[in-house]
């Protein structure tokens, strides 16, 4: 089944030689959509032993993320209606979206550590192109520089550790336990484990190394924000989860400190969200809090924590991506991301106000969404690990509801600004885009037992 993905490269290659930009745009969109439909098969029929093809595999951890990648990439094409209408480098944009999707899929399906590192780093290039060419402000160059410096610098220790690991074991296949990797002394073991996961923690991002994320989100176009929130952050989470499965007993002492930083950082970023006036900054900082809870639950090193962490990545990918689409909708109407200016949408556009309510409730983990199940499961996993984290978990859950309600009330209530553009972006395709973010998060609750209890 994995080879079927490659069949959908042909519509893209065919469109490269087409004279019509519209043809290439829609060929790319339908290729991504069909890849998503095929990848659904992996979730429900690849729950057993990993399926191997050269250095590639699909198992219960990677197949849902492959499906999410194809789904979000197709929604990126829908969300970029402004690029399509104004013919703003259509050919290059569709090529970047498709190539980025393929690189992310290759990360999720690798069983070789070196190939995982190569595609992990290669995914930065299309993302940087999206930010630089279709970003909003002149500061996008600085935002791209921040992203590259943080992620590339943090990835160098991972490369060194991979080469060191190969010199000891003679292979880099993650499906074969690295039995010779145990080094003499706890300090050496902790250092090597820290070198392993540093790159993934920065990509996640963990609190204290998260400053690149708000800058990249604010300067990126809507498609760039969607791919950052829904997929690129999941590369970091996936890397940590995969290493926890390969080396379950390594770096347990260091995991205690990382969990503490992740949960304390989630509480602090939730407080930062409350004082934000920029919509995209608020949503970006909320991602740090959600992924901090995901990392805290996963580093408990339990089966429950790892599987619920994977489910949290799916839930956050849908809700955060949808909120960035809504923020872009307001930006196109008011030409400002400030919540002091973008007000009164409840009276201007009741239909979009409904979607603000539905996606904000999704972000604050309201039932019956998959967000609620994943958050409750992670809280149980963390508290079973240590009751000392109960205060930070209470703060994160409460403050999550607070800043989400602030976001909703500030944008939907208040006096309408006189310069508001009332009629831009009110297309039925926008509501289809928002519906496709909200619906899977509600339907996934029906298959939650398959995602959690099967392996």
Secondary structure by P-SEA (a helix, b strand, c coil): ccccccccaaaaaaacccccaaaaaaaaaaaaaaaaaaacccccccccccccccccccccccaaaaaaaaaaaaaaaaaaaaaaaaccaaaaaaaaaaaaaaaaaaaaccccaaaaaaaaaaaaaaaaaaaaacccccaaaaaaaaaaaaaaaaaaaaaaaaaaaaaacccccccccccccccccaaaaaaaaaaacaaaaaaaccccccaaaaaaaaaccaaaaaaaaccaaaaaaaaaaaaaaaccccaaaaaaaaaaaaaaaaaaaaaaaaacccaaaaaaaaaaaaaaaaaaaaacccaaaaaaaaaaaaaaaaaaaaaaaaaaaaaaaccccccccccccccccaaaaaaaaaaaaaaacccccaaaaaaaaaaaaaaaacccaaaaaaaaaaaaaaaaaaaaaaaccccccccccccccccaaaaaaaaaacaaaaaaccccccccccc
